[in-house]
């Protein structure tokens, strides 16, 4: 086979496709659509699931957690970390980290910068070495050591101009001077802490770090050679059991969990991404089926041409090679268009991820058409090329030469439709049903998630978080005075109806505490509840419902006995059948001399944690009795809440320019952009998009097969009409065959969708995987357009003039 003959085949293929420009355009567009969706989603899968973590021997890295029934993977306490580090024999090294926002003093004023506190072995555990300066020395995370910090590469470039003499400089973080000892590599990333700029040594100086019952750290470790993750988990559970016996008041019911660092970082994203990749794969399947149907139809119309060429001496190999060339030209054009569209689609997907969430996904920073993605695209294109090249060649039997010359294959079209085209249509419809059911279930989940009763009226609420420097607001009385001044100034703004502060906004998760009920026997039970510090106007600002008792007042301050408000879940769990009002609680690790807290009110449950999780029992402490200089402001306004956000920030800076403000957002934005809502929304929209395209392609595919079959049966239908058949019988003839195809495709699709929905039930919220109304709605939504698409060619067939048809024959 010479290069000249290949070039001739290529030129002939181009001419043939140009002659059938409608067919070529449709096939290329459909194929490009399928390749675009698959390549774009695969690029995300490659970045998240396939590419190894950018650390030394990442398969040996694990996340280490404390475990309780309510929280299988929870934070560590600092004292437990020290014991785990000392007692374990399964890790070569173990470290902890804490996501942290630092207040940085700059010439322009105080700024909040992302950062992290890490123990001295953190970077050695990951196998990361600074490109400038040094790592933390052993013991540099102890309280007596001078505070030190490493810079991210971005912070070094942007804040220090990339100067090599940055080592030894001092940077003031949270009012404390830190010596810069090193600069991290440009490619270094650690997703759990987002875009951290400053990495300080973790020095246990705050109150939480000194309490075994206070959990605020995350663990990471490197396995010893030959130690599996399962063996490490078993060994750590033994240590946790020993600590439980040694410290029953703080460690009762507390186990250990160890999982690969990859799973720890990507656990929530992996199932969503696999589902989207499956959806894109189904869309590609429908695209290939549609193009195959087009090729089958086209091959039937070319039987006379091929028979003539064969009779004139063309060899079978020469004819097959021509079909292969045409198939490859189609695939090459579709792949090129699909790849170009995929690059744009990737950027579109990235732009849809909220900035705060994207900061926690540094592994997406280099997403694009890398070698893995291009290799995947080539594999998909090659498979499509083989499929589209062989279908026409296999369909046109060269032994049917006499039939091709005499009838041109015309009489066999009905058989082709029944044997091949009908099977492809059933496959297409079934695949579309699976995607439509998945999209409908995810859409319902998103709707129910966003309309979940969270116990507050989120509309017209503006929020802002502030961090006041310890140098001016570390004392309780200073924090209380700041809170009162902030509330007073905010309340005077135009349109403001009420103002409150809280240690943590709803739908945020947050701190938990162990409690015990005064007067009841206590043996170290793990009574863990949510914990919020809130001002007197918090519940009225949120418009949360008071069930019993009273709200906090401004008089509930440090001079009065401690009081708390609990939610309904708390009351049901710890006071079932009792009246909680007036009961006394205390923290599990408090000394007997510490004053207990009296329950003065019960409020309806507020969704303090993620939208898709069960509500934890929560207790609310009066801010004036347990103040903090880092809190969120919540403002209810009668005007558009978005317009109030800049005014809120400027009002705080007028009080003190050294206070940093961040996370300005409306409450509806916070709920809508929460991780749970975003994952459900992105899944619903993407699968919904795949389903919409699949719906369109399947209906068009059914129309095309039926219409072509009718066009090839014109003589048969004309004879029927000439012999006295009524148009209604022609309608029934066409629609009956199309109806059976539609019914079979939908039935197969519903059966497959039940299995698929069962696999994705972990992504559903408030809806069953076998939701009958959804299945029925999808069947109707696809069945009616499919039958309408079949009605159009049936109508054309019934309106034929038998005289004209027979004269043409």
GIJO-V287020 format. One record per residue. N is the residue number from 1. RES is the residue in one letter. SS is DSSP state (@ for helix, = for strand, . for the rest). OMEGA is omega in radians with two decimals (999 if undefined). D_FIRST is the distance of its C-alpha to the first C-alpha in Angstrom with 2 decimals. Layout:
# GIJO-V287020
<<N RES SS OMEGA D_FIRST> <N RES SS OMEGA D_FIRST>>
This chain:
# GIJO-V287020
<<1 X . -3.07 0.00> <2 X . 3.08 3.78> <3 X @ -3.14 6.79> <4 X @ -3.13 8.35> <5 X @ 3.09 6.70> <6 X @ 3.13 7.44> <7 X @ 3.09 10.70> <8 X @ 3.11 11.38> <9 X @ -3.13 11.17> <10 X @ -3.14 13.43> <11 X @ 3.14 15.77> <12 X @ 3.11 16.10> <13 X @ 3.12 16.90> <14 X @ -3.14 19.51> <15 X @ -3.13 20.99> <16 X @ -3.13 21.31> <17 X @ 3.09 22.99> <18 X @ 3.08 25.21> <19 X @ 3.11 26.31> <20 X . -3.02 27.26> <21 X @ 3.12 28.73> <22 X @ 3.09 31.39> <23 X @ -3.08 29.01> <24 X @ -3.13 26.74> <25 X @ -3.12 29.85> <26 X @ -3.11 31.42> <27 X @ -3.13 28.47> <28 X @ -3.13 27.85> <29 X @ -3.14 31.62> <30 X @ 3.14 32.12> <31 X @ 3.12 29.33> <32 X @ 3.13 30.62> <33 X @ 3.13 34.08> <34 X @ -3.14 33.18> <35 X @ 3.13 31.24> <36 X @ -3.11 34.08> <37 X @ -3.08 36.76> <38 X @ -3.14 35.04> <39 X @ -3.14 34.07> <40 X @ 3.14 37.57> <41 X @ 3.12 39.38> <42 X @ 3.12 37.19> <43 X @ 3.08 38.07> <44 X @ 3.11 41.71> <45 X @ 3.11 41.04> <46 X @ -3.11 39.31> <47 X @ -3.00 42.27> <48 X @ -2.98 44.86> <49 X @ -2.99 43.61> <50 X @ -3.11 40.75> <51 X . 3.13 41.57> <52 X . 3.07 44.32> <53 X . -3.03 47.69> <54 X . 3.13 47.97> <55 X . 3.12 50.50> <56 X . 3.11 50.68> <57 X . -3.00 49.51> <58 X @ -3.13 49.86> <59 X @ 3.14 49.56> <60 X @ -3.12 53.04> <61 X = -3.11 54.67> <62 X = 2.95 56.74> <63 X = -3.07 59.03> <64 X = -3.04 62.57> <65 X = 2.86 64.88> <66 X = -3.01 68.23> <67 X = 3.02 68.12> <68 X = -3.10 70.59> <69 X . -3.12 70.24> <70 X . -3.05 70.13> <71 X = -3.08 67.62> <72 X = -3.14 65.26> <73 X = -3.03 63.93> <74 X = -3.12 66.81> <75 X . 3.06 67.95> <76 X = 2.90 69.82> <77 X . -3.09 73.32> <78 X @ 3.11 73.89> <79 X @ 3.10 76.38> <80 X @ 3.10 74.01> <81 X @ 3.14 71.19> <82 X @ 3.13 73.41> <83 X @ 3.12 74.25> <84 X @ 3.14 70.65> <85 X @ -3.08 69.57> <86 X @ -2.97 72.41> <87 X @ -3.03 72.21> <88 X . 3.08 68.53> <89 X . -3.03 66.84> <90 X . -3.11 63.29> <91 X = 2.98 62.35> <92 X = 3.06 61.94> <93 X = 3.12 63.10> <94 X = -3.11 64.11> <95 X = 3.08 64.79> <96 X = 3.10 65.77> <97 X = -3.13 65.14> <98 X = 3.07 66.63> <99 X = -2.98 65.10> <100 X = 3.03 67.59> <101 X = -3.12 68.30> <102 X = 2.94 70.30> <103 X = -3.08 72.62> <104 X = 3.08 71.78> <105 X = 3.12 74.39> <106 X = 3.09 72.93> <107 X . -3.14 74.64> <108 X . -3.11 73.69> <109 X = -3.11 75.37> <110 X = 3.11 74.47> <111 X = 3.01 70.87> <112 X = 3.13 69.37> <113 X = 3.12 66.35> <114 X = -3.13 64.09> <115 X = 3.13 64.62> <116 X = 2.95 65.12> <117 X = -3.09 67.71> <118 X = 3.05 66.28> <119 X . -2.96 67.85> <120 X . -3.07 67.57> <121 X . -3.01 64.75> <122 X @ -3.07 62.44> <123 X @ 3.07 59.91> <124 X @ 3.10 60.13> <125 X @ 3.12 59.32> <126 X @ -3.07 56.17> <127 X . -3.12 55.25> <128 X . 3.13 55.42> <129 X . 3.09 56.96> <130 X . 3.07 58.33> <131 X . 3.13 56.63> <132 X = 3.14 60.10> <133 X = -3.03 63.42> <134 X . 3.05 63.88> <135 X . 3.05 63.78> <136 X . 3.01 66.96> <137 X . 3.04 69.13> <138 X . 3.14 70.41> <139 X . -3.11 73.50> <140 X . 3.08 72.68> <141 X . 3.12 72.65> <142 X . -3.07 76.27> <143 X . -3.07 79.05> <144 X . -3.09 80.69> <145 X . 3.08 77.58> <146 X . -3.14 77.19> <147 X . -3.13 74.69> <148 X = -3.12 71.25> <149 X = 2.96 67.97> <150 X = 3.12 64.32> <151 X = 2.90 62.39> <152 X . 3.13 58.98> <153 X @ -3.14 56.67> <154 X @ 3.13 56.95> <155 X @ 3.12 60.75> <156 X @ -3.12 60.83> <157 X @ -3.00 58.85> <158 X @ -3.05 60.51> <159 X @ -3.09 64.08> <160 X @ 3.06 64.47> <161 X . 3.14 62.06> <162 X . -3.09 60.08> <163 X . 3.14 63.01> <164 X @ -3.13 62.85> <165 X @ 3.11 66.66> <166 X @ 3.13 66.56> <167 X . -3.12 67.31> <168 X . 3.08 71.02> <169 X . 3.14 71.48> <170 X = 3.06 73.35> <171 X = -3.09 72.16> <172 X = 3.13 74.58> <173 X = -3.10 73.21> <174 X . 3.10 75.63> <175 X . -3.10 78.39> <176 X = 3.10 77.78> <177 X = 3.09 76.64> <178 X = 3.08 73.50> <179 X = 3.10 72.30> <180 X = -3.06 68.60> <181 X = -3.11 67.28> <182 X = 3.09 63.48> <183 X = -3.10 60.36> <184 X . -3.12 57.53> <185 X . 3.13 53.81> <186 X . -3.04 51.96> <187 X . -3.10 49.56> <188 X . 3.08 52.41> <189 X . 3.04 52.95> <190 X . -2.95 55.06> <191 X @ -3.07 54.58> <192 X @ -3.13 57.97> <193 X @ 3.09 59.88> <194 X . -3.08 57.67> <195 X . -3.12 57.69> <196 X . 3.11 60.60> <197 X . -3.11 61.74> <198 X = 3.13 64.59> <199 X = -3.09 64.71> <200 X = 3.05 68.31> <201 X = -3.12 69.82> <202 X . 3.13 71.09> <203 X . -3.01 74.81> <204 X . -3.10 76.71> <205 X . -3.13 79.45> <206 X . -3.05 79.41> <207 X . -3.10 81.29> <208 X @ -3.09 78.26> <209 X @ -3.08 76.98> <210 X @ -3.07 80.34> <211 X . 3.13 80.41> <212 X . -3.13 78.69> <213 X . -3.13 78.62> <214 X . -2.99 76.77> <215 X . -3.10 72.98> <216 X . -3.08 71.02> <217 X = 3.08 68.44> <218 X = -3.08 64.91> <219 X = 3.03 63.87> <220 X = -3.06 60.76> <221 X = 3.07 60.40> <222 X = -3.09 58.12> <223 X = 2.95 57.97> <224 X . 3.08 58.98> <225 X . 3.10 56.31> <226 X . -3.13 56.04> <227 X . 3.12 57.86> <228 X . 3.11 56.10> <229 X @ 3.14 56.85> <230 X @ 3.13 58.65> <231 X @ 3.11 60.82> <232 X @ 3.14 61.66> <233 X @ 3.14 62.64> <234 X @ 3.13 64.89> <235 X @ -3.13 66.55> <236 X @ 3.07 67.21> <237 X @ 3.08 68.73> <238 X @ 3.12 71.15> <239 X @ 3.13 72.19> <240 X @ 3.12 72.60> <241 X @ 3.10 74.81> <242 X @ 3.12 76.99> <243 X @ 3.09 77.37> <244 X @ 3.11 78.29> <245 X @ -3.10 81.12> <246 X @ -3.11 82.19> <247 X . -3.05 82.10> <248 X @ -3.10 82.74> <249 X @ -3.06 83.89> <250 X @ -2.99 80.61> <251 X @ -3.12 77.93> <252 X . 3.11 78.85> <253 X . -3.05 75.84> <254 X . -3.14 73.42> <255 X = -3.12 70.39> <256 X = 3.10 67.24> <257 X = 3.10 63.55> <258 X = 3.07 60.59> <259 X = -3.10 57.00> <260 X = -3.12 53.92> <261 X @ 3.09 54.13> <262 X @ 3.11 50.87> <263 X @ -3.13 52.44> <264 X @ -3.10 55.66> <265 X @ -2.95 53.98> <266 X @ -3.03 51.43> <267 X @ -3.08 53.20> <268 X @ -3.05 54.01> <269 X @ -3.00 50.65> <270 X @ -3.11 48.33> <271 X @ 3.12 49.04> <272 X @ -3.10 48.74> <273 X @ 3.10 45.39> <274 X @ 3.10 44.00> <275 X @ 3.14 45.22> <276 X @ 3.11 43.57> <277 X @ 3.08 40.26> <278 X @ 3.11 40.57> <279 X @ 3.11 41.39> <280 X @ 3.10 38.38> <281 X @ 3.09 36.19> <282 X @ 3.10 37.72> <283 X @ 3.10 37.09> <284 X @ 3.10 33.38> <285 X @ 3.13 33.41> <286 X @ 3.12 34.99> <287 X @ -3.14 32.54> <288 X @ 3.10 29.56> <289 X @ -3.13 31.47> <290 X @ 3.13 32.17> <291 X @ 3.10 28.63> <292 X @ 3.10 27.57> <293 X @ 3.11 30.33> <294 X @ -3.14 29.15> <295 X @ 3.11 25.62> <296 X @ 3.13 27.21> <297 X @ -3.11 29.39> <298 X @ -3.13 26.64> <299 X @ 3.09 24.46> <300 X @ -3.11 27.56> <301 X @ -3.11 28.00> <302 X . -3.10 24.46> <303 X @ 3.13 24.78> <304 X @ 3.13 25.79> <305 X @ -3.10 22.88> <306 X @ 3.13 20.35> <307 X @ 3.11 22.42> <308 X @ 3.14 22.50> <309 X @ 3.11 18.72> <310 X @ 3.14 18.46> <311 X @ -3.14 21.26> <312 X . 3.01 19.67> <313 X . 3.11 16.76> <314 X . -3.13 14.14> <315 X . 3.09 12.73> <316 X @ -3.14 13.86> <317 X @ -3.14 10.53> <318 X @ 3.14 9.67> <319 X @ 3.12 13.18> <320 X @ -3.14 13.19> <321 X @ 3.12 10.29> <322 X @ 3.10 12.55> <323 X @ 3.11 15.48> <324 X @ -3.14 14.09> <325 X @ 3.14 13.42> <326 X @ 3.11 16.92> <327 X @ 3.14 18.44> <328 X @ 3.10 17.19> <329 X @ 3.10 18.55> <330 X @ -3.10 21.79> <331 X @ -3.14 22.12> <332 X @ 3.13 21.43> <333 X @ 3.13 24.10> <334 X @ -3.14 26.47> <335 X @ 3.13 26.15> <336 X @ 3.11 26.85> <337 X @ 3.13 29.83> <338 X @ 3.13 30.97> <339 X @ 3.12 30.96> <340 X @ 3.13 32.88> <341 X @ -3.11 35.33> <342 X @ 3.13 35.69> <343 X @ 3.10 36.96> <344 X @ -3.13 39.57> <345 X @ 3.09 40.43> <346 X @ 3.14 41.12> <347 X @ 3.08 43.61> <348 X @ 3.12 45.15> <349 X @ 3.13 45.71> <350 X @ -3.12 47.26> <351 X @ -3.13 49.58> <352 X . 3.12 50.85> <353 X . 3.12 52.11> <354 X . -3.04 55.78> <355 X @ -3.12 56.34> <356 X @ 3.13 58.70> <357 X @ -3.14 56.25> <358 X @ 3.10 53.33> <359 X @ 3.10 55.52> <360 X . 3.12 55.54> <361 X . -3.09 51.74> <362 X @ 3.13 50.80> <363 X @ 3.10 47.60> <364 X @ -3.03 46.25> <365 X . -3.09 46.80> <366 X . -3.07 43.30> <367 X . -3.11 41.44> <368 X . -3.11 38.24> <369 X . 3.10 34.48> <370 X . -3.06 34.57> <371 X @ 3.13 31.93> <372 X @ -3.07 33.02> <373 X @ 3.13 32.86> <374 X @ 3.10 29.47> <375 X @ 3.09 28.10> <376 X @ 3.13 29.71> <377 X @ 3.12 28.26> <378 X @ 3.13 24.72> <379 X @ 3.11 25.37> <380 X @ -3.13 26.74> <381 X @ 3.13 23.90> <382 X @ 3.12 21.30> <383 X @ 3.11 23.37> <384 X @ 3.13 23.70> <385 X @ 3.11 19.98> <386 X @ -3.12 19.36> <387 X @ -3.05 22.36> <388 X @ 3.10 21.57> <389 X @ -3.02 17.97> <390 X @ -3.05 19.12> <391 X @ 3.14 22.40> <392 X @ -3.10 21.33> <393 X @ 3.14 18.68> <394 X @ -3.09 21.39> <395 X @ -3.08 24.06> <396 X . 3.14 22.68> <397 X . -3.10 23.10> <398 X . 3.09 21.06> <399 X . -3.14 23.95> <400 X . -3.08 26.20> <401 X @ -3.10 24.94> <402 X @ 3.13 28.50> <403 X @ -3.14 29.88> <404 X @ -3.12 27.33> <405 X @ -3.05 28.23> <406 X @ -3.04 31.95> <407 X @ -3.12 32.64> <408 X . 3.10 29.63> <409 X . -2.98 30.11> <410 X @ -3.08 33.27> <411 X @ -3.09 35.61> <412 X @ -3.07 33.65> <413 X @ 3.14 33.97> <414 X @ 3.13 37.26> <415 X @ 3.11 35.81> <416 X @ -3.12 32.93> <417 X @ -3.08 35.58> <418 X @ -3.01 37.74> <419 X @ -3.05 35.20> <420 X @ -3.10 32.72> <421 X @ -3.13 34.02> <422 X @ 3.11 37.51> <423 X @ 3.12 36.44> <424 X @ 3.12 34.63> <425 X @ 3.10 37.74> <426 X @ 3.11 39.99> <427 X @ -3.14 37.95> <428 X @ -3.12 38.07> <429 X @ -3.14 41.80> <430 X @ 3.12 42.58> <431 X @ 3.11 40.84> <432 X @ 3.12 42.66> <433 X @ 3.14 45.94> <434 X @ 3.14 45.46> <435 X @ -3.14 44.93> <436 X @ 3.10 47.79> <437 X @ 3.10 50.18> <438 X @ 3.14 49.32> <439 X @ -3.13 49.85> <440 X @ 3.14 53.09> <441 X @ 3.12 54.49> <442 X @ 3.09 53.66> <443 X @ 3.08 55.15> <444 X @ 3.12 58.30> <445 X @ 3.14 58.48> <446 X @ -3.14 58.32> <447 X @ -3.11 60.98> <448 X @ 3.10 63.28> <449 X @ -3.10 62.77> <450 X @ 3.11 63.69> <451 X . 3.04 66.58> <452 X . 3.11 67.85> <453 X . -3.12 71.58> <454 X . 3.01 71.92> <455 X . 3.14 75.67> <456 X . 2.99 75.84> <457 X . -2.99 75.43> <458 X . -3.11 72.51> <459 X . 3.09 72.77> <460 X . 3.03 74.66> <461 X = 3.06 74.47> <462 X = -3.08 73.44> <463 X = -3.13 72.96> <464 X = 3.09 72.96> <465 X = 3.13 73.13> <466 X = 3.07 75.27> <467 X = -3.12 75.77> <468 X . -3.08 79.14> <469 X . 3.11 79.69> <470 X @ -3.10 81.68> <471 X @ -3.11 83.84> <472 X @ -3.00 85.52> <473 X @ -3.10 84.90> <474 X . -3.10 84.73> <475 X . -3.08 88.13> <476 X @ -3.10 88.58> <477 X @ 3.09 91.12> <478 X @ 3.13 88.85> <479 X @ 3.12 85.91> <480 X @ 3.13 88.24> <481 X @ 3.10 89.62> <482 X @ 3.14 86.11> <483 X @ -3.11 85.14> <484 X @ 3.12 88.27> <485 X @ 3.10 87.74> <486 X @ -3.13 84.10> <487 X @ -3.12 85.13> <488 X @ -3.11 88.01> <489 X @ 3.13 85.95> <490 X @ -3.09 83.10> <491 X @ -3.12 85.60> <492 X . -3.14 86.99> <493 X . -3.12 83.67> <494 X . 3.08 83.54> <495 X . -3.11 82.32> <496 X = -3.14 82.49> <497 X = 3.11 84.11> <498 X = -3.09 84.03> <499 X = 3.08 82.67> <500 X = 3.05 82.06> <501 X = 3.12 80.40> <502 X = 3.09 78.61> <503 X . -3.13 77.15> <504 X . -3.14 73.91> <505 X . 3.01 72.66> <506 X . 3.13 71.77> <507 X . -3.08 68.22> <508 X . -2.99 67.99> <509 X . 3.06 68.81> <510 X . -3.00 71.01> <511 X . 3.01 73.82> <512 X = 3.13 75.39> <513 X = 2.97 78.72> <514 X = -3.13 80.37> <515 X = 2.98 83.62> <516 X = -3.13 86.52> <517 X = -3.13 89.16> <518 X . 3.14 92.64> <519 X . 3.08 94.96> <520 X . 3.07 92.26> <521 X . -3.14 91.52> <522 X . -3.13 88.57> <523 X . 3.11 86.73> <524 X . 3.12 83.82> <525 X . -3.09 81.87> <526 X . 3.13 78.70> <527 X . -3.06 79.92> <528 X = -3.10 77.28> <529 X = 3.05 77.55> <530 X = -3.02 76.12> <531 X = 3.12 78.25> <532 X = 2.97 78.80> <533 X = -3.05 81.38> <534 X = 3.13 82.26> <535 X . -3.04 84.91> <536 X . -3.10 87.59> <537 X . -3.01 85.73> <538 X @ -3.03 82.39> <539 X @ 3.11 82.64> <540 X @ 3.09 84.24> <541 X @ 3.11 81.59> <542 X @ -3.03 78.80> <543 X . 3.01 80.92> <544 X . -3.02 80.62> <545 X . 3.05 83.03> <546 X = -3.11 86.09> <547 X = 3.14 86.93> <548 X = 3.02 90.08> <549 X = -3.05 92.22> <550 X . 3.00 91.71> <551 X . 3.00 89.35> <552 X . 3.02 89.85> <553 X . 3.11 92.31> <554 X . 3.14 92.84> <555 X . 3.08 95.83> <556 X . -3.09 93.58> <557 X . -3.04 93.53> <558 X . -3.14 94.14> <559 X . -3.10 97.88> <560 X . 3.06 97.39> <561 X . -3.11 96.29> <562 X . 3.10 92.50> <563 X = 3.12 91.20> <564 X = 3.00 87.84> <565 X = -3.14 86.19> <566 X = 3.09 83.84> <567 X = -3.05 81.31> <568 X @ 3.11 81.42> <569 X @ 3.09 78.86> <570 X @ -3.11 81.09> <571 X @ -3.11 84.14> <572 X @ -3.07 82.49> <573 X @ -3.02 81.24> <574 X @ -3.11 84.34> <575 X . -3.13 87.18> <576 X . 3.14 86.33> <577 X . 3.13 89.55> <578 X . 3.02 91.39> <579 X . -3.08 92.33> <580 X . -3.06 90.57> <581 X . -3.14 92.76> <582 X . 3.12 95.09> <583 X . -3.08 93.23> <584 X = 3.04 92.62> <585 X = 2.98 89.39> <586 X = 3.08 88.66> <587 X = -3.01 85.65> <588 X . -3.07 84.94> <589 X . 3.10 85.28> <590 X . 3.05 88.38> <591 X . 3.14 91.66> <592 X . -3.11 94.48> <593 X . -3.12 96.32> <594 X . -3.12 93.58> <595 X . 3.11 94.58> <596 X . -3.09 92.85> <597 X = -3.11 91.23> <598 X = 3.09 92.65> <599 X = -3.12 90.54> <600 X = -3.11 91.86> <601 X = 3.07 89.18> <602 X = 3.10 86.28> <603 X = 3.05 83.44> <604 X . -3.09 80.68> <605 X . 2.99 77.39> <606 X . -3.13 75.35> <607 X . -3.11 71.65> <608 X . 3.14 71.92> <609 X . -3.13 68.69> <610 X . -3.08 65.11> <611 X . -3.03 64.90> <612 X . 3.11 63.05> <613 X . 3.06 65.44> <614 X . -3.13 68.81> <615 X . 3.07 71.80> <616 X . 2.95 73.52> <617 X . -3.04 77.33> <618 X = 3.03 78.34> <619 X = -3.12 81.58> <620 X = -3.10 82.55> <621 X = 3.11 84.87> <622 X = -3.11 87.06> <623 X @ -3.11 85.58> <624 X @ 3.13 89.08> <625 X @ 3.13 89.67> <626 X . -2.99 86.33> <627 X . 3.12 85.00> <628 X . 3.13 81.89> <629 X . 3.07 80.91> <630 X = -3.04 77.31> <631 X = 3.10 77.12> <632 X = 3.08 75.54> <633 X = 3.10 77.39> <634 X = -3.09 77.14> <635 X = 3.00 78.50> <636 X = -3.05 79.03> <637 X = 3.10 79.11> <638 X . -3.12 79.84> <639 X . 3.10 77.31> <640 X . -3.01 73.56> <641 X @ -3.14 73.15> <642 X @ -3.10 70.14> <643 X @ -3.09 72.39> <644 X @ -3.02 74.83> <645 X @ 3.12 72.50> <646 X @ -3.14 72.82> <647 X @ 3.11 76.57> <648 X @ -3.14 76.86> <649 X @ -3.14 75.14> <650 X @ 3.10 77.31> <651 X @ 3.11 80.43> <652 X @ -3.12 79.71> <653 X @ 3.04 79.17> <654 X @ 3.08 82.49> <655 X @ -3.13 84.17> <656 X . -3.12 82.63> <657 X . 3.13 79.78> <658 X . 3.11 79.12> <659 X . 3.11 77.94> <660 X = 3.10 74.20> <661 X = -3.12 72.82> <662 X = 3.14 69.42> <663 X = 3.06 67.61> <664 X = 3.14 69.01> <665 X = 3.03 67.86> <666 X = -3.13 69.24> <667 X @ 3.10 69.73> <668 X @ 3.07 67.35> <669 X @ -3.14 64.66> <670 X @ 3.14 65.39> <671 X @ -3.08 65.05> <672 X @ -3.10 61.94> <673 X . 3.08 60.19> <674 X . -3.09 61.34> <675 X @ -3.13 58.57> <676 X @ -3.12 59.03> <677 X @ -3.12 58.93> <678 X @ -3.12 55.91> <679 X @ 3.11 53.84> <680 X @ -3.11 54.82> <681 X @ -3.11 54.22> <682 X @ 3.11 50.78> <683 X @ -3.10 49.74> <684 X @ -3.09 51.18> <685 X @ -3.09 49.66> <686 X @ 3.11 46.14> <687 X @ 3.07 45.99> <688 X @ 3.08 47.74> <689 X @ 3.08 45.06> <690 X @ -3.10 42.30> <691 X @ 3.14 44.40> <692 X @ 3.12 44.95> <693 X @ 3.12 41.25> <694 X @ 3.10 40.60> <695 X @ -3.12 43.44> <696 X @ -3.10 42.07> <697 X @ -3.11 38.49> <698 X @ 3.12 39.80> <699 X @ 3.11 42.16> <700 X @ 3.11 39.58> <701 X @ 3.09 37.13> <702 X @ 3.11 39.84> <703 X @ -3.09 40.65> <704 X @ -3.12 37.07> <705 X @ -3.14 36.64> <706 X @ -3.12 40.09> <707 X @ 3.14 39.72> <708 X @ 3.10 36.44> <709 X @ 3.12 37.98> <710 X @ -3.11 41.01> <711 X @ -3.14 39.00> <712 X @ 3.13 37.27> <713 X . -3.10 40.66> <714 X @ -3.11 42.44> <715 X @ -3.14 43.22> <716 X @ -3.12 44.63> <717 X @ 3.10 46.76> <718 X @ 3.12 47.94> <719 X @ 3.11 49.11> <720 X @ -3.12 50.91> <721 X @ 3.14 52.70> <722 X @ 3.13 53.56> <723 X . 3.03 55.14> <724 X . 3.11 57.37> <725 X . 3.12 55.56> <726 X . 3.10 56.96> <727 X @ 3.13 54.84> <728 X @ 3.13 56.06> <729 X @ 3.07 54.36> <730 X @ 3.05 51.02> <731 X @ -3.09 51.57> <732 X @ 3.14 52.31> <733 X @ -3.09 49.26> <734 X @ -3.05 46.84> <735 X @ 3.12 48.82> <736 X @ 3.13 49.44> <737 X @ 3.12 45.76> <738 X @ 3.13 45.12> <739 X @ 3.09 48.30> <740 X @ 3.10 47.24> <741 X @ -3.12 43.94> <742 X @ -3.12 45.84> <743 X @ -3.14 48.50> <744 X @ 3.13 46.08> <745 X @ 3.14 44.02> <746 X @ -3.14 47.25> <747 X @ 3.10 48.75> <748 X @ 3.13 45.78> <749 X @ 3.13 45.69> <750 X @ 3.11 49.42> <751 X @ 3.12 49.17> <752 X @ -3.11 46.38> <753 X @ 3.08 48.28> <754 X @ 3.10 51.34> <755 X @ -3.13 49.42> <756 X @ -3.13 47.82> <757 X @ 3.09 51.22> <758 X @ 3.13 52.81> <759 X @ -3.08 50.39> <760 X . -3.06 51.20> <761 X @ 3.07 54.95> <762 X @ 3.13 55.65> <763 X @ -3.10 54.52> <764 X . 3.14 56.81> <765 X . 3.06 60.33> <766 X . 3.14 63.02> <767 X . -3.13 60.69> <768 X . -3.14 59.73> <769 X . 3.12 56.15> <770 X . -3.10 57.00> <771 X . -3.03 58.81> <772 X @ 3.10 59.28> <773 X @ 3.12 59.95> <774 X @ 3.14 56.69> <775 X @ 3.13 54.71> <776 X @ -3.13 56.49> <777 X @ 3.13 55.98> <778 X @ 3.13 52.22> <779 X @ 3.14 51.99> <780 X @ -3.09 53.96> <781 X @ 3.12 52.20> <782 X @ -3.07 48.79> <783 X @ -3.09 50.01> <784 X @ 3.09 51.78> <785 X @ 3.14 48.96> <786 X @ 3.12 46.50> <787 X @ 3.07 48.79> <788 X @ 3.10 49.37> <789 X @ 3.10 45.63> <790 X @ -3.11 45.64> <791 X @ -3.08 48.77> <792 X @ 3.08 47.19> <793 X @ 3.09 44.73> <794 X @ 3.11 47.47> <795 X @ 3.12 49.84> <796 X @ -3.14 47.41> <797 X @ -3.09 47.02> <798 X @ -3.10 50.80> <799 X . 3.14 51.43> <800 X . 3.05 49.27> <801 X . -3.06 51.09> <802 X @ 3.13 50.57> <803 X @ -3.13 51.36> <804 X @ -3.14 48.64> <805 X @ -3.09 46.11> <806 X @ 3.08 46.92> <807 X @ 3.12 47.02> <808 X @ 3.14 43.49> <809 X . 999 42.33>>
